[in-house]
Amino acid sequence: MNWPQSVNINEVVLRDGLQLEQKLLTTDEKKIIAMELLKANVKTIEFGSFVHPTLVPQMANSGELYNKLNDTNRITLIALIPNLKGAETAAIFGVKQLNIVFSASNTHNLQNIRQTTEQSLENFRIIKEFCDQNGMKLDVSIATTFGCPFEGEVSVSQIHLIVKQVINAGANVVTLADTTGMANPRQVYELSSSLLDQFPEQTFNLHFHNTRDMGLTNILAGVQAGIRSFDTALGGLGGCPFAPGATGNVCTEDVVHMLHSMGIDTGIDLDQLIETASILERLIGHELPSCILKAGKFDRKYPIPS
């Protein structure tokens, strides 16, 4: 097995991780987490979303948070948007990179954003044009890629068709999202491999939830297939508000610990990351599902290739 020298971690705790939390963190509290992540050498953070505050109150201060963070050029700050209005709001604050999410499953998409998948594809094209006019990059996350809690299996041909359309429309990064933790390693490996074969020039990212405790193994399957970018959330926080049974994202410190133990570099300082998770746990006021925060790291590891 040929393992890569390095992979990229995209931290999503400030958006996906916090969106279901009962306690609403202040802008300053969120900034504390962001700056501690920066100390850990995290390079990419999905910091918030521009959605209606009554739908996701935890995200109401995303614009204010961006204003407090955008004075550093050491991190890439990404905002999630649901529609063109969200993109327009993000542009007012000067955000340079956006991520739009829609579902491969019509039923989940209707539950989530009240549109069919085809309507969302058309809106993606409209938003991409707006982003091009305003100097903004537009990523896309395709939810329920590995299965839908309402419809069950989503066909590989459907995923390929959607991916082809967003790539043709100019998507920056394409994320394949396992919204409710339905993926298995073989499925991840085969779908990722087929997409990389068909679209070798495209940057793909994987987003897993740990609902059925297969998040780490699914990341390894993605690595083996050739994916080099993954969403994770500090402490394992998160979940989808429109998907029954959805639990947290794959935990950042658990993933980094696993990869570093294998000699795969992330560029992240694990000790600082663990300290940041401890700070987050105190701020939100309840125990995190993080294994490494509970058990500590295991120091024996394979050497990182030079």
Phi and psi in degrees as GROMACS dihedral restraints (atoms count N, CA, C in turn):
[ dihedral_restraints ]
;  ai    aj    ak    al  type     phi  dphi    fc
    3     4     5     6     1   -94.5    20    10
    4     5     6     7     1   114.0    20    10
    6     7     8     9     1   -95.6    20    10
    7     8     9    10     1   148.1    20    10
    9    10    11    12     1   -72.9    20    10
   10    11    12    13     1   161.5    20    10
   12    13    14    15     1   -74.4    20    10
   13    14    15    16     1   -31.8    20    10
   15    16    17    18     1  -154.8    20    10
   16    17    18    19     1   158.8    20    10
   18    19    20    21     1  -138.1    20    10
   19    20    21    22     1   163.2    20    10
   21    22    23    24     1  -102.8    20    10
   22    23    24    25     1   137.5    20    10
   24    25    26    27     1  -110.6    20    10
   25    26    27    28     1   124.7    20    10
   27    28    29    30     1  -103.9    20    10
   28    29    30    31     1   112.2    20    10
   30    31    32    33     1   -81.9    20    10
   31    32    33    34     1   124.9    20    10
   33    34    35    36     1  -118.9    20    10
   34    35    36    37     1    14.5    20    10
   36    37    38    39     1   -63.4    20    10
   37    38    39    40     1   -34.7    20    10
   39    40    41    42     1   -72.7    20    10
   40    41    42    43     1   -15.3    20    10
   42    43    44    45     1  -111.9    20    10
   43    44    45    46     1   -77.6    20    10
   45    46    47    48     1   -65.4    20    10
   46    47    48    49     1   -34.5    20    10
   48    49    50    51     1   -67.0    20    10
   49    50    51    52     1   -39.4    20    10
   51    52    53    54     1   -92.9    20    10
   52    53    54    55     1   -12.1    20    10
   54    55    56    57     1   -65.4    20    10
   55    56    57    58     1   -20.3    20    10
   57    58    59    60     1  -105.8    20    10
   58    59    60    61     1     0.9    20    10
   60    61    62    63     1   -68.4    20    10
   61    62    63    64     1   140.4    20    10
   63    64    65    66     1   -69.7    20    10
   64    65    66    67     1   -40.0    20    10
   66    67    68    69     1   -80.2    20    10
   67    68    69    70     1   128.0    20    10
   69    70    71    72     1   -88.6    20    10
   70    71    72    73     1   114.8    20    10
   72    73    74    75     1   -76.2    20    10
   73    74    75    76     1   141.9    20    10
   75    76    77    78     1   -73.3    20    10
   76    77    78    79     1   166.8    20    10
   78    79    80    81     1   -59.0    20    10
   79    80    81    82     1   -42.9    20    10
   81    82    83    84     1   -65.9    20    10
   82    83    84    85     1   -37.2    20    10
   84    85    86    87     1   -65.4    20    10
   85    86    87    88     1   -41.5    20    10
   87    88    89    90     1   -64.4    20    10
   88    89    90    91     1   -38.4    20    10
   90    91    92    93     1   -62.9    20    10
   91    92    93    94     1   -38.2    20    10
   93    94    95    96     1   -56.5    20    10
   94    95    96    97     1   -47.1    20    10
   96    97    98    99     1   -62.7    20    10
   97    98    99   100     1   -44.5    20    10
   99   100   101   102     1   -61.0    20    10
  100   101   102   103     1   -43.5    20    10
  102   103   104   105     1   -70.4    20    10
  103   104   105   106     1   -33.3    20    10
  105   106   107   108     1   -68.2    20    10
  106   107   108   109     1   -37.0    20    10
  108   109   110   111     1   -64.1    20    10
  109   110   111   112     1   -37.8    20    10
  111   112   113   114     1   -63.1    20    10
  112   113   114   115     1   -40.3    20    10
  114   115   116   117     1   -59.5    20    10
  115   116   117   118     1   -33.4    20    10
  117   118   119   120     1   -79.3    20    10
  118   119   120   121     1     0.6    20    10
  120   121   122   123     1    72.7    20    10
  121   122   123   124     1    27.8    20    10
  123   124   125   126     1   -69.9    20    10
  124   125   126   127     1   130.9    20    10
  126   127   128   129     1  -100.6    20    10
  127   128   129   130     1   -22.5    20    10
  129   130   131   132     1  -133.2    20    10
  130   131   132   133     1   126.5    20    10
  132   133   134   135     1  -132.3    20    10
  133   134   135   136     1   125.0    20    10
  135   136   137   138     1   -84.3    20    10
  136   137   138   139     1   102.6    20    10
  138   139   140   141     1   -88.4    20    10
  139   140   141   142     1   -16.8    20    10
  141   142   143   144     1   174.9    20    10
  142   143   144   145     1  -169.1    20    10
  144   145   146   147     1  -146.5    20    10
  145   146   147   148     1   150.9    20    10
  147   148   149   150     1  -104.8    20    10
  148   149   150   151     1    77.1    20    10
  150   151   152   153     1  -117.2    20    10
  151   152   153   154     1   168.3    20    10
  153   154   155   156     1   -64.9    20    10
  154   155   156   157     1   129.4    20    10
  156   157   158   159     1   -61.5    20    10
  157   158   159   160     1   -23.5    20    10
  159   160   161   162     1   -72.5    20    10
  160   161   162   163     1   -24.1    20    10
  162   163   164   165     1   -81.4    20    10
  163   164   165   166     1   -43.5    20    10
  165   166   167   168     1  -135.0    20    10
  166   167   168   169     1    83.4    20    10
  168   169   170   171     1   -58.2    20    10
  169   170   171   172     1   -30.4    20    10
  171   172   173   174     1   -61.8    20    10
  172   173   174   175     1   -21.3    20    10
  174   175   176   177     1   -98.2    20    10
  175   176   177   178     1     5.6    20    10
  177   178   179   180     1   -62.8    20    10
  178   179   180   181     1   -24.8    20    10
  180   181   182   183     1  -102.3    20    10
  181   182   183   184     1    22.9    20    10
  183   184   185   186     1   -62.6    20    10
  184   185   186   187     1   -41.6    20    10
  186   187   188   189     1   -64.6    20    10
  187   188   189   190     1   -42.8    20    10
  189   190   191   192     1   -63.0    20    10
  190   191   192   193     1   -40.2    20    10
  192   193   194   195     1   -63.4    20    10
  193   194   195   196     1   -42.5    20    10
  195   196   197   198     1   -59.2    20    10
  196   197   198   199     1   -41.2    20    10
  198   199   200   201     1   -60.6    20    10
  199   200   201   202     1   -29.7    20    10
  201   202   203   204     1   -84.1    20    10
  202   203   204   205     1   -14.9    20    10
  204   205   206   207     1  -111.6    20    10
  205   206   207   208     1   -18.9    20    10
  207   208   209   210     1   -79.7    20    10
  208   209   210   211     1     6.9    20    10
  210   211   212   213     1   -87.9    20    10
  211   212   213   214     1     2.0    20    10
  213   214   215   216     1  -110.8    20    10
  214   215   216   217     1   136.3    20    10
  216   217   218   219     1   -99.7    20    10
  217   218   219   220     1    13.5    20    10
  219   220   221   222     1   -91.3    20    10
  220   221   222   223     1    -6.6    20    10
  222   223   224   225     1  -131.7    20    10
  223   224   225   226     1   149.6    20    10
  225   226   227   228     1   -93.9    20    10
  226   227   228   229     1   123.8    20    10
  228   229   230   231     1  -106.6    20    10
  229   230   231   232     1   123.4    20    10
  231   232   233   234     1  -119.2    20    10
  232   233   234   235     1   137.0    20    10
  234   235   236   237     1  -115.2    20    10
  235   236   237   238     1   136.3    20    10
  237   238   239   240     1   -80.4    20    10
  238   239   240   241     1   141.8    20    10
  240   241   242   243     1  -132.9    20    10
  241   242   243   244     1   148.5    20    10
  243   244   245   246     1   -96.7    20    10
  244   245   246   247     1   -18.4    20    10
  246   247   248   249     1  -165.1    20    10
  247   248   249   250     1  -176.7    20    10
  249   250   251   252     1   -63.0    20    10
  250   251   252   253     1   -38.0    20    10
  252   253   254   255     1   -60.8    20    10
  253   254   255   256     1   -39.9    20    10
  255   256   257   258     1   -62.4    20    10
  256   257   258   259     1   -40.7    20    10
  258   259   260   261     1   -64.7    20    10
  259   260   261   262     1   -39.9    20    10
  261   262   263   264     1   -64.7    20    10
  262   263   264   265     1   -40.4    20    10
  264   265   266   267     1   -65.2    20    10
  265   266   267   268     1   -43.4    20    10
  267   268   269   270     1   -60.3    20    10
  268   269   270   271     1   -38.6    20    10
  270   271   272   273     1   -64.5    20    10
  271   272   273   274     1   -36.0    20    10
  273   274   275   276     1   -59.9    20    10
  274   275   276   277     1   -37.5    20    10
  276   277   278   279     1   -83.2    20    10
  277   278   279   280     1    -7.8    20    10
  279   280   281   282     1    88.7    20    10
  280   281   282   283     1    15.1    20    10
  282   283   284   285     1   -64.6    20    10
  283   284   285   286     1   137.3    20    10
  285   286   287   288     1  -104.3    20    10
  286   287   288   289     1   -13.6    20    10
  288   289   290   291     1  -140.4    20    10
  289   290   291   292     1   127.9    20    10
  291   292   293   294     1  -119.7    20    10
  292   293   294   295     1   158.3    20    10
  294   295   296   297     1  -133.1    20    10
  295   296   297   298     1   119.9    20    10
  297   298   299   300     1  -103.8    20    10
  298   299   300   301     1   138.8    20    10
  300   301   302   303     1  -117.0    20    10
  301   302   303   304     1   131.6    20    10
  303   304   305   306     1  -146.3    20    10
  304   305   306   307     1   166.5    20    10
  306   307   308   309     1  -102.4    20    10
  307   308   309   310     1   144.8    20    10
  309   310   311   312     1   -69.2    20    10
  310   311   312   313     1   -25.2    20    10
  312   313   314   315     1   -90.7    20    10
  313   314   315   316     1   125.3    20    10
  315   316   317   318     1   -59.1    20    10
  316   317   318   319     1   -42.8    20    10
  318   319   320   321     1   -63.0    20    10
  319   320   321   322     1   -46.4    20    10
  321   322   323   324     1   -66.3    20    10
  322   323   324   325     1   -38.1    20    10
  324   325   326   327     1   -64.3    20    10
  325   326   327   328     1   -39.3    20    10
  327   328   329   330     1   -65.8    20    10
  328   329   330   331     1   -38.0    20    10
  330   331   332   333     1   -67.6    20    10
  331   332   333   334     1   -37.5    20    10
  333   334   335   336     1   -83.2    20    10
  334   335   336   337     1   -52.1    20    10
  336   337   338   339     1  -129.1    20    10
  337   338   339   340     1    10.5    20    10
  339   340   341   342     1    60.1    20    10
  340   341   342   343     1    39.2    20    10
  342   343   344   345     1  -139.7    20    10
  343   344   345   346     1   154.3    20    10
  345   346   347   348     1   -74.4    20    10
  346   347   348   349     1   163.5    20    10
  348   349   350   351     1   -61.3    20    10
  349   350   351   352     1   -38.1    20    10
  351   352   353   354     1   -64.9    20    10
  352   353   354   355     1   -40.1    20    10
  354   355   356   357     1   -63.4    20    10
  355   356   357   358     1   -39.4    20    10
  357   358   359   360     1   -66.3    20    10
  358   359   360   361     1   -36.5    20    10
  360   361   362   363     1   -62.8    20    10
  361   362   363   364     1   -41.0    20    10
  363   364   365   366     1   -66.6    20    10
  364   365   366   367     1   -40.4    20    10
  366   367   368   369     1   -65.7    20    10
  367   368   369   370     1   -33.8    20    10
  369   370   371   372     1   -59.1    20    10
  370   371   372   373     1   -43.7    20    10
  372   373   374   375     1   -62.3    20    10
  373   374   375   376     1   -40.4    20    10
  375   376   377   378     1   -65.5    20    10
  376   377   378   379     1   -45.0    20    10
  378   379   380   381     1   -66.4    20    10
  379   380   381   382     1   -37.4    20    10
  381   382   383   384     1   -61.0    20    10
  382   383   384   385     1   -40.6    20    10
  384   385   386   387     1   -62.2    20    10
  385   386   387   388     1   -43.4    20    10
  387   388   389   390     1   -60.9    20    10
  388   389   390   391     1   -44.0    20    10
  390   391   392   393     1   -63.5    20    10
  391   392   393   394     1   -41.8    20    10
  393   394   395   396     1   -59.9    20    10
  394   395   396   397     1   -38.8    20    10
  396   397   398   399     1   -71.2    20    10
  397   398   399   400     1   -20.7    20    10
  399   400   401   402     1  -115.7    20    10
  400   401   402   403     1    15.7    20    10
  402   403   404   405     1    64.8    20    10
  403   404   405   406     1    36.2    20    10
  405   406   407   408     1  -116.0    20    10
  406   407   408   409     1   140.7    20    10
  408   409   410   411     1   -83.0    20    10
  409   410   411   412     1   146.9    20    10
  411   412   413   414     1  -127.3    20    10
  412   413   414   415     1   112.5    20    10
  414   415   416   417     1   -90.6    20    10
  415   416   417   418     1   166.3    20    10
  417   418   419   420     1  -139.1    20    10
  418   419   420   421     1   134.2    20    10
  420   421   422   423     1  -110.7    20    10
  421   422   423   424     1   125.5    20    10
  423   424   425   426     1  -100.2    20    10
  424   425   426   427     1   101.3    20    10
  426   427   428   429     1   -71.2    20    10
  427   428   429   430     1   160.5    20    10
  429   430   431   432     1    55.7    20    10
  430   431   432   433     1    27.3    20    10
  432   433   434   435     1   -58.2    20    10
  433   434   435   436     1   -37.6    20    10
  435   436   437   438     1  -103.0    20    10
  436   437   438   439     1    11.6    20    10
  438   439   440   441     1   143.1    20    10
  439   440   441   442     1   149.3    20    10
  441   442   443   444     1  -116.7    20    10
  442   443   444   445     1   135.0    20    10
  444   445   446   447     1   -67.5    20    10
  445   446   447   448     1   -16.0    20    10
  447   448   449   450     1  -100.7    20    10
  448   449   450   451     1   -40.0    20    10
  450   451   452   453     1  -103.0    20    10
  451   452   453   454     1   -15.3    20    10
  453   454   455   456     1    85.3    20    10
  454   455   456   457     1  -136.0    20    10
  456   457   458   459     1   -65.7    20    10
  457   458   459   460     1   138.3    20    10
  459   460   461   462     1  -107.2    20    10
  460   461   462   463     1   127.7    20    10
  462   463   464   465     1   -67.6    20    10
  463   464   465   466     1   148.2    20    10
  465   466   467   468     1   -60.5    20    10
  466   467   468   469     1   -38.9    20    10
  468   469   470   471     1   -63.0    20    10
  469   470   471   472     1   -36.1    20    10
  471   472   473   474     1   -64.7    20    10
  472   473   474   475     1   -42.8    20    10
  474   475   476   477     1   -64.1    20    10
  475   476   477   478     1   -45.1    20    10
  477   478   479   480     1   -60.4    20    10
  478   479   480   481     1   -40.0    20    10
  480   481   482   483     1   -64.5    20    10
  481   482   483   484     1   -44.6    20    10
  483   484   485   486     1   -65.4    20    10
  484   485   486   487     1   -45.4    20    10
  486   487   488   489     1   -60.5    20    10
  487   488   489   490     1   -42.7    20    10
  489   490   491   492     1   -60.1    20    10
  490   491   492   493     1   -41.2    20    10
  492   493   494   495     1   -68.3    20    10
  493   494   495   496     1   -41.2    20    10
  495   496   497   498     1   -73.3    20    10
  496   497   498   499     1   -32.3    20    10
  498   499   500   501     1   -67.2    20    10
  499   500   501   502     1   -44.0    20    10
  501   502   503   504     1   -61.6    20    10
  502   503   504   505     1   -28.6    20    10
  504   505   506   507     1   -83.8    20    10
  505   506   507   508     1    -5.7    20    10
  507   508   509   510     1   101.3    20    10
  508   509   510   511     1    25.5    20    10
  510   511   512   513     1   -58.3    20    10
  511   512   513   514     1   139.7    20    10
  513   514   515   516     1   -75.1    20    10
  514   515   516   517     1   -72.6    20    10
  516   517   518   519     1  -113.1    20    10
  517   518   519   520     1   136.8    20    10
  519   520   521   522     1  -108.5    20    10
  520   521   522   523     1   118.4    20    10
  522   523   524   525     1  -102.6    20    10
  523   524   525   526     1   131.4    20    10
  525   526   527   528     1   -97.6    20    10
  526   527   528   529     1   115.5    20    10
  528   529   530   531     1  -110.2    20    10
  529   530   531   532     1   130.8    20    10
  531   532   533   534     1   -98.2    20    10
  532   533   534   535     1    82.3    20    10
  534   535   536   537     1   -61.0    20    10
  535   536   537   538     1   -35.8    20    10
  537   538   539   540     1  -124.1    20    10
  538   539   540   541     1    21.6    20    10
  540   541   542   543     1    69.1    20    10
  541   542   543   544     1    42.3    20    10
  543   544   545   546     1   -97.8    20    10
  544   545   546   547     1    -8.5    20    10
  546   547   548   549     1   -73.8    20    10
  547   548   549   550     1   154.7    20    10
  549   550   551   552     1  -127.4    20    10
  550   551   552   553     1   158.4    20    10
  552   553   554   555     1   -58.6    20    10
  553   554   555   556     1   -39.9    20    10
  555   556   557   558     1   -63.6    20    10
  556   557   558   559     1   -44.0    20    10
  558   559   560   561     1   -60.3    20    10
  559   560   561   562     1   -44.8    20    10
  561   562   563   564     1   -61.3    20    10
  562   563   564   565     1   -46.9    20    10
  564   565   566   567     1   -62.0    20    10
  565   566   567   568     1   -47.1    20    10
  567   568   569   570     1   -69.3    20    10
  568   569   570   571     1   -43.0    20    10
  570   571   572   573     1   -68.0    20    10
  571   572   573   574     1   -44.4    20    10
  573   574   575   576     1   -61.9    20    10
  574   575   576   577     1   -43.6    20    10
  576   577   578   579     1   -62.2    20    10
  577   578   579   580     1   -43.1    20    10
  579   580   581   582     1   -66.4    20    10
  580   581   582   583     1   -37.4    20    10
  582   583   584   585     1   -71.8    20    10
  583   584   585   586     1   -39.3    20    10
  585   586   587   588     1   -65.0    20    10
  586   587   588   589     1   -35.7    20    10
  588   589   590   591     1   -65.8    20    10
  589   590   591   592     1   -41.8    20    10
  591   592   593   594     1   -77.8    20    10
  592   593   594   595     1   -33.3    20    10
  594   595   596   597     1  -127.8    20    10
  595   596   597   598     1    68.7    20    10
  597   598   599   600     1   -65.9    20    10
  598   599   600   601     1   -21.6    20    10
  600   601   602   603     1   -90.7    20    10
  601   602   603   604     1    -7.3    20    10
  603   604   605   606     1   -86.4    20    10
  604   605   606   607     1   140.7    20    10
  606   607   608   609     1   -85.8    20    10
  607   608   609   610     1   121.7    20    10
  609   610   611   612     1  -111.3    20    10
  610   611   612   613     1   150.9    20    10
  612   613   614   615     1  -134.6    20    10
  613   614   615   616     1   148.5    20    10
  615   616   617   618     1  -116.5    20    10
  616   617   618   619     1   142.5    20    10
  618   619   620   621     1  -131.7    20    10
  619   620   621   622     1   112.4    20    10
  621   622   623   624     1  -117.0    20    10
  622   623   624   625     1   145.5    20    10
  624   625   626   627     1  -105.5    20    10
  625   626   627   628     1   152.8    20    10
  627   628   629   630     1  -100.9    20    10
  628   629   630   631     1    31.6    20    10
  630   631   632   633     1   -54.3    20    10
  631   632   633   634     1   -40.4    20    10
  633   634   635   636     1  -114.1    20    10
  634   635   636   637     1    23.8    20    10
  636   637   638   639     1    62.2    20    10
  637   638   639   640     1    34.7    20    10
  639   640   641   642     1  -120.1    20    10
  640   641   642   643     1    14.7    20    10
  642   643   644   645     1   -60.1    20    10
  643   644   645   646     1   -48.3    20    10
  645   646   647   648     1   -64.9    20    10
  646   647   648   649     1   -42.6    20    10
  648   649   650   651     1   -67.0    20    10
  649   650   651   652     1   -34.2    20    10
  651   652   653   654     1   -68.5    20    10
  652   653   654   655     1   -35.4    20    10
  654   655   656   657     1   -64.2    20    10
  655   656   657   658     1   -43.3    20    10
  657   658   659   660     1   -60.7    20    10
  658   659   660   661     1   -39.7    20    10
  660   661   662   663     1   -62.4    20    10
  661   662   663   664     1   -40.2    20    10
  663   664   665   666     1   -64.5    20    10
  664   665   666   667     1   -41.6    20    10
  666   667   668   669     1   -60.3    20    10
  667   668   669   670     1   -45.3    20    10
  669   670   671   672     1   -63.0    20    10
  670   671   672   673     1   -31.8    20    10
  672   673   674   675     1   -76.2    20    10
  673   674   675   676     1   -19.8    20    10
  675   676   677   678     1   117.3    20    10
  676   677   678   679     1     2.6    20    10
  678   679   680   681     1   -73.7    20    10
  679   680   681   682     1   139.0    20    10
  681   682   683   684     1  -125.7    20    10
  682   683   684   685     1    17.1    20    10
  684   685   686   687     1  -145.3    20    10
  685   686   687   688     1   134.0    20    10
  687   688   689   690     1  -142.3    20    10
  688   689   690   691     1   138.3    20    10
  690   691   692   693     1   -81.0    20    10
  691   692   693   694     1   136.8    20    10
  693   694   695   696     1  -144.3    20    10
  694   695   696   697     1   162.1    20    10
  696   697   698   699     1  -126.7    20    10
  697   698   699   700     1   129.0    20    10
  699   700   701   702     1   -51.4    20    10
  700   701   702   703     1   130.4    20    10
  702   703   704   705     1    75.8    20    10
  703   704   705   706     1    -6.7    20    10
  705   706   707   708     1    79.5    20    10
  706   707   708   709     1    22.1    20    10
  708   709   710   711     1   -72.6    20    10
  709   710   711   712     1   158.9    20    10
  711   712   713   714     1   130.4    20    10
  712   713   714   715     1  -174.8    20    10
  714   715   716   717     1   148.8    20    10
  715   716   717   718     1   163.0    20    10
  717   718   719   720     1  -101.3    20    10
  718   719   720   721     1   124.6    20    10
  720   721   722   723     1   -70.8    20    10
  721   722   723   724     1   -10.6    20    10
  723   724   725   726     1  -114.5    20    10
  724   725   726   727     1    16.7    20    10
  726   727   728   729     1  -132.0    20    10
  727   728   729   730     1   114.2    20    10
  729   730   731   732     1   -58.1    20    10
  730   731   732   733     1   132.3    20    10
  732   733   734   735     1    82.2    20    10
  733   734   735   736     1     0.2    20    10
  735   736   737   738     1   -69.4    20    10
  736   737   738   739     1   130.5    20    10
  738   739   740   741     1  -114.4    20    10
  739   740   741   742     1  -162.9    20    10
  741   742   743   744     1   -67.3    20    10
  742   743   744   745     1   164.8    20    10
  744   745   746   747     1   -70.6    20    10
  745   746   747   748     1   166.0    20    10
  747   748   749   750     1   -63.1    20    10
  748   749   750   751     1   136.0    20    10
  750   751   752   753     1   -75.9    20    10
  751   752   753   754     1   128.7    20    10
  753   754   755   756     1   -58.7    20    10
  754   755   756   757     1   -50.0    20    10
  756   757   758   759     1   -67.7    20    10
  757   758   759   760     1   -31.1    20    10
  759   760   761   762     1   -66.2    20    10
  760   761   762   763     1   -41.6    20    10
  762   763   764   765     1   -66.5    20    10
  763   764   765   766     1   -47.6    20    10
  765   766   767   768     1   -61.4    20    10
  766   767   768   769     1   -42.4    20    10
  768   769   770   771     1   -59.3    20    10
  769   770   771   772     1   -46.5    20    10
  771   772   773   774     1   -60.7    20    10
  772   773   774   775     1   -49.4    20    10
  774   775   776   777     1   -65.3    20    10
  775   776   777   778     1   -44.4    20    10
  777   778   779   780     1   -63.9    20    10
  778   779   780   781     1   -36.6    20    10
  780   781   782   783     1   -62.5    20    10
  781   782   783   784     1   -27.4    20    10
  783   784   785   786     1   -90.2    20    10
  784   785   786   787     1    -1.2    20    10
  786   787   788   789     1    82.6    20    10
  787   788   789   790     1    18.2    20    10
  789   790   791   792     1  -102.7    20    10
  790   791   792   793     1   118.2    20    10
  792   793   794   795     1   -81.9    20    10
  793   794   795   796     1   144.3    20    10
  795   796   797   798     1  -117.7    20    10
  796   797   798   799     1   -10.2    20    10
  798   799   800   801     1    78.2    20    10
  799   800   801   802     1     3.0    20    10
  801   802   803   804     1  -100.3    20    10
  802   803   804   805     1   139.5    20    10
  804   805   806   807     1   -81.3    20    10
  805   806   807   808     1   107.4    20    10
  807   808   809   810     1   -65.5    20    10
  808   809   810   811     1   -40.0    20    10
  810   811   812   813     1   -60.9    20    10
  811   812   813   814     1   -44.1    20    10
  813   814   815   816     1   -66.0    20    10
  814   815   816   817     1   -36.4    20    10
  816   817   818   819     1   -62.6    20    10
  817   818   819   820     1   -43.4    20    10
  819   820   821   822     1   -63.2    20    10
  820   821   822   823     1   -41.4    20    10
  822   823   824   825     1   -62.1    20    10
  823   824   825   826     1   -39.1    20    10
  825   826   827   828     1   -65.0    20    10
  826   827   828   829     1   -39.3    20    10
  828   829   830   831     1   -62.7    20    10
  829   830   831   832     1   -36.8    20    10
  831   832   833   834     1   -63.9    20    10
  832   833   834   835     1   -40.5    20    10
  834   835   836   837     1   -63.8    20    10
  835   836   837   838     1   -44.4    20    10
  837   838   839   840     1   -59.5    20    10
  838   839   840   841     1   -42.9    20    10
  840   841   842   843     1   -60.0    20    10
  841   842   843   844     1   -40.5    20    10
  843   844   845   846     1   -67.9    20    10
  844   845   846   847     1   -39.0    20    10
  846   847   848   849     1   -67.3    20    10
  847   848   849   850     1   -40.7    20    10
  849   850   851   852     1   -86.3    20    10
  850   851   852   853     1   -16.8    20    10
  852   853   854   855     1    81.6    20    10
  853   854   855   856     1    20.0    20    10
  855   856   857   858     1  -152.0    20    10
  856   857   858   859     1   163.7    20    10
  858   859   860   861     1   -67.2    20    10
  859   860   861   862     1   140.9    20    10
  861   862   863   864     1   -92.3    20    10
  862   863   864   865     1   153.4    20    10
  864   865   866   867     1   -77.1    20    10
  865   866   867   868     1     1.2    20    10
  867   868   869   870     1   -56.0    20    10
  868   869   870   871     1   126.6    20    10
  870   871   872   873     1   -73.7    20    10
  871   872   873   874     1   -43.3    20    10
  873   874   875   876     1   -68.0    20    10
  874   875   876   877     1   -33.2    20    10
  876   877   878   879     1   -63.8    20    10
  877   878   879   880     1   -34.1    20    10
  879   880   881   882     1   -81.1    20    10
  880   881   882   883     1   -47.0    20    10
  882   883   884   885     1   -95.3    20    10
  883   884   885   886     1   -19.2    20    10
  885   886   887   888     1    83.6    20    10
  886   887   888   889     1   166.7    20    10
  888   889   890   891     1   -85.0    20    10
  889   890   891   892     1   157.9    20    10
  891   892   893   894     1  -107.9    20    10
  892   893   894   895     1   118.8    20    10
  894   895   896   897     1   -81.4    20    10
  895   896   897   898     1   -18.4    20    10
  897   898   899   900     1   -71.2    20    10
  898   899   900   901     1   129.0    20    10
  900   901   902   903     1  -152.3    20    10
  901   902   903   904     1   162.8    20    10
  903   904   905   906     1   -78.3    20    10
  904   905   906   907     1   148.5    20    10
  906   907   908   909     1   -67.8    20    10
  907   908   909   910     1   140.8    20    10
  909   910   911   912     1   -73.5    20    10
  910   911   912   913     1   127.8    20    10
  912   913   914   915     1   -58.0    20    10
  913   914   915   916     1   143.6    20    10
